[in-house]
């Protein structure tokens, strides 16, 4: 039985505030005074998230004169409202799952109490633990001039920060993204949280209504359900994770249902509204049916993200906006040849590791006349549900026209010894290839995020499947599924004709 010591939150409020103050001292020290600007900077980076920090540190390491401008706090979405806090909470959710499965593994545990305040305190502490990498002290130690404030372009080579002018040879826009809100009637008048503000909750929701069954929605719905909330997950798509492999989606759906989550998929949300201290979602299952409504005490909206471009006055710099945010070419240069962009503000790949990789390209191309292309990157993605779903390369949708001429090899985890030993057989490793050259990979596994990087490296190297057959993986590990894929491909090469040739060879060499 799961319990929750709700009354303990108030007694810990001061401790949580102290942790947050320690974080602020690292990423935006109180009383910070912006430095006196240089006459000209080799590079000005706008935005102190992952792409901005990597850009600034990389350029400073080359010996460039660098300024970093951030409106709020260094660290960006990843540190404060994204990867770090969400994965800290998912660690708790994984522990709860292990407790529930203990009986199957021969371990008897009578009771587990989920203390929401302790979970949130741990999450905050882990942010502080990781913040030194993104701190003002580290940036200044590397010779970077750190400015806090809202920057806007005054011209093709000049920024304004309040009344301060910052001139540059090159600039990188790395202002990231923010939660996108759906056009739902009543949302403006209804209290809600997003993937940014959900980590500020001081009480566990008893009944959580969650709109959006993409990666963020699935991760958070599973975490809160395991922590004891009644969760209802809504989406107009007919399946969760609609951008992922359909078989992977089905496995995650089963896992969410097993965790007690009620799925309302393929529906149309008509409106949301406030009711007392709670909220109501009104929806319709089909056009010829009547509206239904569900009441909860918290509404979480997780319907994707949108680039941060407002307030930059980018038209003064001759920078254009495209369908994915800042318009860039394959070398991440904007319509102003002196201005580049990296990360969420210009890419559909809105992941921390993608922002990091793009920033490295932008710095090299901006300062060293490089010609590296973003299209050459093989960027993996992972949804950290339990099990995890990861993908890289060719679209996971077999109906995509780009699948023409490809073949697929799937290795179920039920055929991998470590999957059997760990009771984790509901998953697979699936590789798409063209004549043996790897072009895509999807993985469903408790460690899919750890496994997918190898597939990305193989795709970037244009590697072929026989390499996997020849590779040696530790036994027993789920990574052995890669070798099984290579072996399966080799067996397809053993055609009846080739087999007859070998049989004839052995006949001739037998005496």
PyMOL commands that set and color helices and strands:
alter all, ss='L'
color gray80, all
select helices_A, chain A and resi 6-8+10-27+50-61+76-80+83-105+116-134+136-141+187-189+198-200+215-226+246-258+314-317+343-345+352-367+374-376+401-403+413-415+417-421+448-460+466-470+480-493+496-509
alter helices_A, ss='H'
color red, helices_A
select strands_A, chain A and resi 2-3+41-46+66-70+112-113+145-148+151-155+158-161+164-173+177-179+193-194+207-211+230-235+262-265+268-275+278-284+292-296+298-301+305-307+321-322+325-326+339-341+381-383+388-393+407-412+428-434+437-445
alter strands_A, ss='S'
color yellow, strands_A
deselect
rebuild
show_as cartoon
